[in-house]
Amino acid sequence: MAGGNVAKFDVLVLGAGFAGVYCAKTLGKFAKRNPDFKVGMVAAENYMVFQPMLPEVAAASVSPRHVVSPVRQLCPNVSVFKGSVRDIDHENKIVHVNAGDFTPDVTLQFDQLVLALGATIDLSRVPGMSEHALLMQNVGDAMKLRAHLISRFEEANLVTDAQAKRRLLRFVVVGGGYSGVETAGEIEDMMRDMVRFYEYIQPEDYEVVLVHSRDHLLPTLTSKLGDYCQRALEKRGLRIILNERVKAVTSKTVILDSGEVLNATTVISTIGNSPHPHVLRLARELDAEIDHGRLKADRTGRVPAANWLWTAGDCSAIPMKNGETSPPTAQFAQRQGTLVGKNIVALRSQKEVKTFDFAGLGELAAIGHRSAVGDVMGVKLSGFIAWWIWRTVYIGKLPGFQKKLRIMVDWTFDLFFPRDINLLSPQYSKLLKTIHLEPGDVLFNKDEPAFSIYFVQRGEMELKDEDHLIKTVEEGDYFGEAALLSDNIWRYTARAKVATNLVALGAKEFYAITSGSDALRRMFQRSAQAYLRHDEVQAVRAQLGQETLRKQAKEIMNTHMDVLKPEMSVRQAMEILRDHRHGSYPVVDQEGVLEGVLKRDDVFDFIKSGGGPEAPLSELSFSQLPTASVDAPVADLVEILLRSGRNKLIVIDGDHRLKGIVTLLDLVGGMSRHNEPAEMS
């Protein structure tokens, strides 16, 4: 990229769905005739998904490769950046893009910005839905659902218990809109075709249940067509539950608001669309109007709050000619994207912009078994003719002749041959990634974006702030939590000191773990203090004054301490714990050599786990506190305490014998308290 990781565009399109792609295609045509006109696009994937056919991918009627099209081929003369939008700086007209785990953020400048980010999924309002439900949003979801269905059949074929088999083969689809109805119909078709290949599964063993919160399916169509859809699906054996919402989901049950419990291990959610967070954030900053989570625009696609901002697709609220807001469907998104592209070109050419006058051609929904329902140009259709029109329409909408031909071949094969029931379960991403570094290799540099926490499996890492060593991370230790808990920017450079193997846990998984455990979060917050920059340590030192900093540990340490011996019994230790209530106690041998620190809780845990009161303390595990020599200057003690995240350290001599302790209070007050015991934690 010219100029490092910064690029400048006349128009930047965010999103590669129907709206984003067709907007970029239109702008790309103008860019071809005007080489100085620069168009950029940010896409989460390098392909566009033809979402209406995802249920057929899940049901193995269509190959997943045939419902995706490469964005770069669809949008010539457009610079495509595969990545996720991290931030939109509207004041400086900059978009920061996260390009990958090992790549610094890309900064894209723009004159005109098109928001076509679509919507996101939020299932958090239904307990257990996020953890247990399968989705139908992208081609990966459809492939996962297909593998899941086949896997359930393989398991059930080995089960002899009738109830267990029924639970494995009950598939609950949540949502009675287009996606839910088409998914339910297609997977029922698939199971009807594949059951004959499973010797120990009968047609009555499996069931598809469709749960919908309204009084008829396909609520955007008439109740008559919705009722026809319901009768057709029920005739094929599907169970339809209307006027019900899912209250909670567990690994083996779906609980409805009415209290009914469906025993099922598979839940497919087609609900939960939520406003895109970047759209909401930008709207707040610009004081732009939001309509039911969608950015409100005028009929040209421009957002009134900013003359450089445009929007199209599911994240937009563009009024139609009759004043109603355009529905979030593919046919509207495609035409909105094209219109916005043309209007930007018109302004560039000093021509008049046009308004969005499209009113819709109708709606169609395939319900499986070569049947569909729909409303086309005011004509109500159902059955085989509606299904034939559905296929004809969507073949026409597919981008590119090659994709059209491939889909037609898939459909033809589906008429004469059984569906592919190979169980393919690809892992698209690993929860943990292993990284190998040779001596001197840099894992990341200071000021680069942070995406993971790293655990040292073998070897040793040095973390440096310029020339100052912040920390040496050895085998069994970890680093990176400080950046993930703050602004996701590295404050130091990480370099392998020797040949090193690391295990990386992604930020998303890290946040999921720490949000579910206060104890873990507090542990990481404490360890994050070890990564203070050199200037931050210096700032703390400066507050103490030169007189205090010149002192040595032996001048300010506490020397009166309650200590334990490893040969002591647990009973004897308990007596000391009762009489001297500290959080922890140093353990020294007969020569006074420090062996570690015993926490009060460690003793209680030992007893609760069955340890006897006469057992010696040497059978318990000792903890460690940071240490310093008696001659260490206070300036060093400050850094040790700050980087350890502790408020106390142990002072030892050259033979590792215990001499005293130093607390943060000693440092801040510039004085010692030799005559009273010091509590340790």
NORLIN-V514327 format. One record per residue. SS is DSSP state (H for helix, E for strand, L for the rest). Layout:
ss=(SS;SS)
This chain:
ss=(L;L;L;L;L;E;E;E;E;E;E;E;E;E;L;L;L;H;H;H;H;H;H;H;H;H;H;H;H;H;H;H;H;L;L;L;L;L;E;E;E;E;E;L;L;L;E;E;E;L;H;H;H;H;H;H;H;H;L;L;L;L;L;H;H;H;H;E;E;E;H;H;H;H;L;L;L;L;E;E;E;E;L;E;E;E;E;E;E;L;L;L;L;E;E;E;E;E;L;L;L;L;L;L;L;E;E;E;E;E;E;E;E;E;E;L;L;L;L;E;E;L;L;L;L;L;E;L;H;H;H;H;E;E;E;L;L;L;H;H;H;H;H;H;H;H;H;H;H;H;H;H;H;H;H;H;L;L;L;L;L;H;H;H;H;H;H;H;L;E;E;E;E;E;L;L;L;H;H;H;H;H;H;H;H;H;H;H;H;H;H;H;H;H;H;H;H;L;L;L;L;L;H;H;H;L;E;E;E;E;E;L;L;L;L;L;L;L;L;L;L;L;H;H;H;H;H;H;H;H;H;H;H;H;H;L;L;L;E;E;E;L;L;L;L;E;E;E;E;L;L;L;E;E;E;E;L;L;L;L;E;E;E;L;L;E;E;E;E;L;L;L;E;E;L;L;H;H;H;H;H;H;H;H;H;H;L;L;L;E;E;L;L;E;E;E;E;L;L;L;L;E;L;L;L;L;L;L;E;E;E;L;H;H;H;E;E;E;E;L;L;L;L;L;E;L;L;L;L;H;H;H;H;H;H;H;H;H;H;H;H;H;H;H;H;H;H;H;L;L;L;L;L;L;L;L;L;L;L;L;L;E;E;E;E;E;E;E;L;L;E;E;E;E;E;E;L;L;E;E;E;E;E;H;H;H;H;H;H;H;H;H;H;H;H;H;H;L;L;L;H;H;H;H;H;H;H;H;H;H;H;H;H;H;H;H;L;L;L;L;L;L;L;L;L;L;L;L;L;L;L;E;E;E;E;E;E;L;L;L;L;E;E;E;L;L;L;L;E;L;L;E;E;E;E;E;E;E;L;E;E;E;E;E;E;L;L;E;E;E;E;E;E;E;L;L;L;E;E;L;H;H;H;H;L;L;L;L;E;L;L;L;E;E;E;E;L;L;L;E;E;E;E;E;E;E;H;H;H;H;H;H;H;H;H;L;L;H;H;H;H;H;H;H;H;H;H;H;H;H;H;L;L;H;H;H;H;H;H;H;H;H;H;H;L;H;H;H;H;L;L;E;H;H;H;H;L;E;L;L;L;L;L;E;E;L;L;L;E;H;H;H;H;H;H;H;H;H;H;L;L;L;L;E;E;E;E;E;L;L;L;L;E;E;E;E;E;E;E;H;H;H;H;H;H;H;H;H;L;L;L;L;L;L;L;E;H;H;H;L;L;L;E;L;L;L;E;E;E;L;L;L;E;H;H;H;H;H;H;H;H;H;H;H;L;L;L;E;E;E;E;E;L;L;L;L;E;E;E;E;E;E;E;H;H;H;H;H;H;L;L;L;L;L;L;L;L;L;L;E;L)
